[in-house]
Amino acid sequence: MIYGLIIAAGKQSRFTDSKPKALSTIGNTCLLDINVHNMLKVCDQVWVICSHENVDHFVVPASKLGVYVLDIDSGYGSGDAILKALCSLNISKTDRVFIQWGDCISHDNIHQYLYTICDNYTVDRGVVIPCVYEQTPYVRLASKGKGITVHFSKYGDIVKPGYHDISIFYANAYILRKYLSEFAAKIADTTSPTHYKHKHGNEMEFLDLFNETRIPVELMVLDNYVDLSFNTVDELNNLNKLDLEELNGNA
């Protein structure tokens, strides 16, 4: 079984539109439609992971697309959202999962490409993270043994040129859930069982999983991939000025 998870449970404090980022219009098409269409090329099930606060926005669009909605408590970070989603599924040891942020525009064939090139790796080992080279990445990934180290410039690390993830991950779902559970236990706040204590705030961030556990990771460098995502309405407006069909043709 191959699952697809579109993570759309964030509070999106920087995005001032009344609707969630994952439902934004990109080139006259709903972003959710684009990403679901691309995921369904290889996924058996696609789930939109949203929050109690925004679930009403997703019920009808997801139903029309033939995908599922899971609403969770928001505010604990992306890692917590993914863990809760994986724990809600009946996962076997060979199941795989695509994870994608809701504000990421996937290129037409990226999921098929990862499935074709990396499926044996994800079945047997861990996580594949496709990445692109940037001069000033705010998140920089570096290989370390069988895993990776993640440097966060937004939290004070020195900004150096390097590889940045494209907000899409391909993993063995069973192994990922195991390590996320280990990570969650490590940073649980025993004085407040419903919260996490964490160096990056009172939440569990997904990328810190790779710093604080030994989950196997393979970086896949994509030379011609354009990383497209947005955090503000202005950034969304700038994306709408791009020729997305041309960009997808270069994927």
C-alpha positions in Angstrom: 0.0 0.0 0.0 1.2 3.5 -0.9 -0.3 6.4 1.1 -0.2 10.1 0.2 -0.4 12.6 3.0 -0.9 16.3 2.2 -0.1 18.3 5.4 -2.5 21.2 5.8 -2.9 21.5 9.5 -0.8 24.6 10.2 -2.1 27.9 11.6 -0.6 29.8 8.6 0.0 32.9 10.7 1.8 34.6 7.8 -0.9 33.8 5.2 -3.7 36.3 5.5 -6.2 34.8 3.1 -9.5 33.5 4.5 -9.0 30.0 3.1 -6.1 27.6 3.8 -3.0 27.7 1.7 -3.6 24.2 0.3 -6.8 25.5 -1.3 -5.2 28.5 -3.0 -5.6 29.0 -6.7 -2.5 28.5 -8.9 -2.8 29.3 -12.5 -6.6 29.1 -12.3 -6.4 25.6 -10.7 -6.8 24.8 -7.0 -3.5 23.8 -5.5 -5.1 20.8 -3.8 -6.4 19.5 -7.2 -2.9 19.7 -8.6 -1.2 17.8 -5.7 -3.9 15.2 -5.4 -3.8 14.6 -9.2 -0.1 14.0 -9.0 -0.2 11.8 -5.9 -2.9 9.6 -7.3 -0.6 8.6 -10.1 1.2 6.3 -7.7 -0.7 6.4 -4.3 -3.5 3.9 -3.4 -5.0 6.4 -0.9 -4.5 10.1 -0.4 -5.3 11.9 2.8 -5.5 15.6 3.6 -4.3 16.2 7.1 -6.0 19.3 8.5 -6.9 20.8 11.9 -10.1 21.1 13.8 -10.0 24.8 12.9 -9.9 24.4 9.1 -11.5 21.0 8.4 -14.7 22.5 7.2 -12.8 24.0 4.3 -11.6 20.6 3.0 -14.6 18.3 3.3 -16.2 19.2 0.1 -13.1 19.6 -2.1 -11.7 16.3 -0.8 -14.9 14.5 -1.5 -15.0 15.7 -5.1 -11.4 14.5 -5.5 -12.1 11.1 -4.0 -9.6 11.5 -1.2 -9.9 11.3 2.6 -9.7 14.0 5.3 -8.2 13.6 8.8 -8.6 16.4 11.3 -6.2 16.6 14.2 -5.3 18.9 17.1 -3.2 21.6 15.5 -0.4 23.6 17.1 2.1 20.8 17.9 4.1 20.9 14.7 4.4 19.1 11.5 6.1 16.0 13.0 3.2 15.6 15.4 0.7 15.9 12.6 2.5 13.2 10.5 2.8 10.9 13.5 -0.9 11.2 14.3 -1.8 10.5 10.7 0.4 7.4 10.5 -1.0 6.1 13.7 -4.5 6.4 12.4 -3.7 4.1 9.4 -3.4 0.3 9.4 0.2 0.2 8.3 2.2 -2.9 7.4 6.0 -3.2 7.4 6.3 -2.7 3.7 3.8 0.2 3.2 5.2 3.4 1.8 4.1 7.0 2.2 4.5 10.2 0.3 4.4 13.3 2.5 3.9 16.7 1.1 3.3 20.2 2.6 0.0 21.6 1.4 1.7 24.8 0.3 4.1 23.0 -2.0 3.3 22.8 -5.7 4.3 19.4 -7.0 5.6 19.0 -10.5 3.7 16.6 -12.8 6.0 13.5 -12.5 7.9 13.9 -9.3 5.9 11.2 -7.4 6.2 8.7 -10.3 10.0 9.5 -10.5 10.6 8.9 -6.8 8.5 5.7 -6.9 10.4 4.4 -9.9 13.9 5.2 -8.7 13.6 4.8 -4.9 10.9 2.3 -4.2 13.2 -0.6 -3.2 15.0 1.8 -0.8 11.9 2.9 1.0 10.5 -0.6 1.3 13.7 -1.9 2.9 15.2 1.1 4.8 13.9 4.5 5.5 13.3 7.9 3.9 14.2 9.5 0.6 14.4 13.3 0.6 14.6 14.9 -2.8 16.4 18.2 -2.6 17.7 21.1 -4.7 20.9 23.2 -4.4 20.5 26.8 -3.1 22.9 29.6 -2.3 21.0 30.7 0.9 18.8 27.9 2.1 17.0 28.5 5.3 17.1 24.7 5.8 20.2 22.9 4.7 20.6 19.1 4.6 23.9 17.4 4.8 24.7 13.6 4.6 25.9 12.1 7.9 26.6 8.4 7.9 23.4 6.6 7.0 21.4 9.7 7.9 21.5 13.4 7.5 22.0 16.5 9.6 19.6 19.4 9.2 20.9 23.0 9.7 18.2 25.7 10.4 19.4 29.2 9.5 16.2 30.7 10.7 17.2 29.5 14.2 20.7 31.0 14.1 22.8 28.5 12.1 25.1 30.2 9.6 23.6 30.4 6.1 25.8 28.4 3.7 25.1 27.2 0.1 23.8 23.6 0.2 20.8 21.3 -0.4 17.3 22.2 0.6 14.3 19.8 0.6 11.4 20.4 -1.8 8.8 19.7 0.9 8.1 16.2 -0.5 9.3 13.0 1.2 9.0 9.4 0.3 9.3 6.9 3.2 8.7 3.4 4.6 5.6 4.3 6.6 6.2 1.7 9.3 9.8 2.8 9.9 8.9 6.5 9.8 6.2 6.0 12.4 8.6 4.1 14.6 11.2 6.8 14.6 8.6 9.6 15.0 7.2 7.8 18.0 10.7 7.6 19.5 11.2 11.3 18.8 7.9 12.3 20.3 8.7 10.3 23.5 12.1 12.0 23.7 10.7 15.5 23.7 7.4 14.9 25.6 6.8 17.4 28.4 6.1 15.3 31.5 4.6 18.3 33.3 2.1 18.8 30.6 1.3 15.6 28.7 -0.5 17.3 25.9 2.5 19.3 24.9 6.1 18.9 23.7 9.2 20.6 25.0 11.6 21.3 22.2 14.5 23.5 21.3 12.6 25.1 18.4 9.5 26.0 20.4 6.7 24.1 22.1 6.1 21.8 19.1 7.5 18.9 17.3 9.0 19.8 14.0 9.3 17.1 11.4 12.8 17.9 10.1 14.3 17.7 13.7 13.5 14.0 13.5 16.6 13.6 11.3 18.8 15.3 13.8 17.6 13.6 16.9 17.1 10.0 15.8 19.1 7.5 13.6 16.5 7.0 11.0 18.2 6.0 7.6 17.9 8.8 5.0 18.9 9.0 1.4 19.3 12.4 -0.2 18.3 12.6 -3.9 19.6 15.7 -5.7 17.4 17.0 -8.4 19.2 19.2 -10.9 16.3 20.6 -12.9 13.6 20.8 -10.3 12.2 24.2 -9.3 11.1 24.3 -5.7 7.7 26.1 -5.5 6.1 27.0 -2.2 4.7 30.1 -0.5 4.1 31.5 3.0 2.4 34.8 2.2 -0.2 36.2 -0.2 2.5 38.2 -1.9 4.5 35.1 -2.5 1.4 33.3 -3.9 0.8 36.3 -6.3 4.4 36.0 -7.5 3.9 32.3 -8.2 0.9 33.0 -10.3 3.0 35.1 -12.6 5.2 32.1 -13.4 4.7 29.8 -16.4 4.0 26.7 -14.4 3.5 24.5 -17.5 7.0 25.4 -18.6 8.4 24.6 -15.2 6.6 21.3 -15.1 8.1 20.5 -18.4 11.5 20.8 -16.9 10.8 18.5 -14.0 
